[in-house]
Amino acid sequence: MTVPAQSARPLRVIQVGAGGMGRAWLRTIVASPDVELVGVVDLDMDVARTALAETGAGPAQVGASLTELAAATSADAVVNVTVPAAHSPVNLEALALGLPVLCEKPMAESVAQCLPMIAAAERAGQLLMISQSRRYYSQLASLREVLGGLGPVEVARCDFARAPHFGGFREQMAEPLIVDMAIHQFDLARDLMGADPVSVYCESSNPSWSWYAGNAVATAVFTFAGGSRFAYTGTWCGPYPETSWNGTWQLGASGGGVRWDGDHLPTAYAPDGAPLAVHERKVPEEIAGSLAEFVACLRDGTEPATAGWRNVISVAMVEAAVRSSAEARVVTIAEVMDGARETAFAT
Ligand SMILES: NC(=O)c1ccc[n+]([C@@H]2O[C@H](COP(=O)([O-])OP(=O)(O)OC[C@H]3O[C@@H](n4cnc5c(N)ncnc54)[C@H](O)[C@@H]3O)[C@@H](O)[C@H]2O)c1
């Protein structure tokens, strides 16, 4: 991996995409001493200007072309906060310019679309990191610490219930819950279970009261290497009382179990039910956490757990779950990866 900024000076970043999440990123970039915002690219330059003005993130140049703005600003890196369908073209453009990229999840809508980006990062010798912001919480740092002493996780469960009215691209997607949201929990399951997924059986549906065009409800059971299981149940249109945005987690190992409601310090128990101590930890959270890790990796040349070639397994979990639901059968991660390789080579 080429490291663009060995010096201590802030990394000069261009943000592409200044919509809803783009505004949160602008605020985060401006608040970080590690980076300096030098440009904002959006298909709609008025959206970019308004976002800059409303977030107080200026001054920065605004443009519709990443290539032109990168040349004009001598940027070091790109933060990609466009809609999922635009992740691939923007990442490929940035990597072709020799710039490392921190890209919002999901890397792409299919594994086949991810593979050329992974190859482009390899070719450019640059980091393509996916921002899986729900890996970065102080409470999760506490959870990982206590879980680490309990032995390998053999059973895990996540229940997710929210009912947001977003409008926009999510309400038109075929599988909005699995593709746009559940990827967070699928990805976190990989992290917490410390193993790779092998197969999934999933059913998704769209209740009569849903305001989404596609399936807003899903239940999936993943088998992980070694035989451990991860059970996910999610709804993006209620009607249950809402969980946190992280969902409610239960993780079981031979040394005990951990429960996390996604909003408070986890609780942990020994097999006999005796409470285990959980210590408070403090780490940069959410997108500030992924931005900090991106900069640290560029500076010291390490690779994050969500580098594109690693994160593609989380995308494969999503694709396998969608296929399982469509075809009403168990789908393996291996068949998704093999099929994607064939598609990517053919195209
Ligand atoms: N980590 C999280 O918790 C979280 C939360 C919300 C959204 N997201 C992710 O953030 C991304 C953006 O979501 P959003 O809600 O901000 O979407 P949005 O539709 O509000 O904004 C996307 C912006 O990207 C611009 N854009 C689209 N294609 C472009 C292109 N080719 N070049 C330049 N600009 C382009 C659009 O004009 C728009 O301004 C998505 O990948 C989404 O999944 C993550």
The ligand as a Tripos MOL2 file, in Angstrom:
@<TRIPOS>MOLECULE
LIG
   44    48     1     0     0
SMALL
NO_CHARGES

@<TRIPOS>ATOM
      1 N1        -22.9970    4.3980    8.0580 N.am      1 LIG1
      2 C1        -24.2670    4.6970    8.2070 C.2       1 LIG1
      3 O1        -24.8210    4.5460    9.2760 O.2       1 LIG1
      4 C2        -25.0060    5.2720    7.0350 C.ar      1 LIG1
      5 C3        -26.1840    5.9900    7.2400 C.ar      1 LIG1
      6 C4        -26.8150    6.5490    6.1210 C.ar      1 LIG1
      7 C5        -26.2810    6.3540    4.8560 C.ar      1 LIG1
      8 N2        -25.1500    5.6110    4.7050 N.ar      1 LIG1
      9 C6        -24.5990    5.3730    3.3670 C.3       1 LIG1
     10 O2        -24.1300    6.6100    2.8530 O.3       1 LIG1
     11 C7        -24.2800    6.6210    1.4340 C.3       1 LIG1
     12 C8        -25.0480    7.8760    1.0190 C.3       1 LIG1
     13 O3        -26.3310    7.8250    1.5800 O.3       1 LIG1
     14 P1        -27.2320    9.1650    1.6960 P.3       1 LIG1
     15 O4        -28.3500    8.8220    2.5780 O.co2     1 LIG1
     16 O5        -26.3650   10.3260    2.0260 O.co2     1 LIG1
     17 O6        -27.7450    9.3120    0.1790 O.3       1 LIG1
     18 P2        -28.3230   10.6580   -0.5080 P.3       1 LIG1
     19 O7        -29.1310   10.2070   -1.6480 O.co2     1 LIG1
     20 O8        -28.9340   11.5390    0.5460 O.co2     1 LIG1
     21 O9        -27.0110   11.4480   -1.0110 O.3       1 LIG1
     22 C9        -26.1620   10.9320   -2.0020 C.3       1 LIG1
     23 C10       -25.4970   12.0950   -2.7110 C.3       1 LIG1
     24 O10       -24.5610   11.5520   -3.6610 O.3       1 LIG1
     25 C11       -24.6700   12.3160   -4.8740 C.3       1 LIG1
     26 N3        -24.2040   11.4660   -5.9740 N.ar      1 LIG1
     27 C12       -24.8050   10.3680   -6.4850 C.ar      1 LIG1
     28 N4        -24.0510    9.8420   -7.4610 N.ar      1 LIG1
     29 C13       -22.9440   10.6140   -7.5720 C.ar      1 LIG1
     30 C14       -21.7950   10.5810   -8.3960 C.ar      1 LIG1
     31 N5        -21.6210    9.6270   -9.3160 N.pl3     1 LIG1
     32 N6        -20.8580   11.5520   -8.2370 N.ar      1 LIG1
     33 C15       -21.0310   12.5170   -7.3090 C.ar      1 LIG1
     34 N7        -22.1000   12.6000   -6.4810 N.ar      1 LIG1
     35 C16       -23.0490   11.6600   -6.6270 C.ar      1 LIG1
     36 C17       -26.1300   12.6930   -4.9670 C.3       1 LIG1
     37 O11       -26.3120   13.8130   -5.8270 O.3       1 LIG1
     38 C18       -26.4740   12.9820   -3.5010 C.3       1 LIG1
     39 O12       -26.2490   14.3420   -3.1740 O.3       1 LIG1
     40 C19       -24.9530    5.3040    1.0480 C.3       1 LIG1
     41 O13       -23.9940    4.3640    0.6650 O.3       1 LIG1
     42 C20       -25.6100    4.8800    2.3520 C.3       1 LIG1
     43 O14       -25.7820    3.4660    2.4410 O.3       1 LIG1
     44 C21       -24.4940    5.0950    5.7670 C.ar      1 LIG1
@<TRIPOS>BOND
     1     1     2 1
     2     2     3 2
     3     2     4 1
     4     4     5 ar
     5     4    44 ar
     6     5     6 ar
     7     6     7 ar
     8     7     8 ar
     9     8     9 1
    10     8    44 ar
    11     9    10 1
    12     9    42 1
    13    10    11 1
    14    11    12 1
    15    11    40 1
    16    12    13 1
    17    13    14 1
    18    14    15 2
    19    14    16 1
    20    14    17 1
    21    17    18 1
    22    18    19 2
    23    18    20 1
    24    18    21 1
    25    21    22 1
    26    22    23 1
    27    23    24 1
    28    23    38 1
    29    24    25 1
    30    25    26 1
    31    25    36 1
    32    26    27 ar
    33    26    35 ar
    34    27    28 ar
    35    28    29 ar
    36    29    30 ar
    37    29    35 ar
    38    30    31 1
    39    30    32 ar
    40    32    33 ar
    41    33    34 ar
    42    34    35 ar
    43    36    37 1
    44    36    38 1
    45    38    39 1
    46    40    41 1
    47    40    42 1
    48    42    43 1
@<TRIPOS>SUBSTRUCTURE
     1 LIG1         1 GROUP 0 **** ****
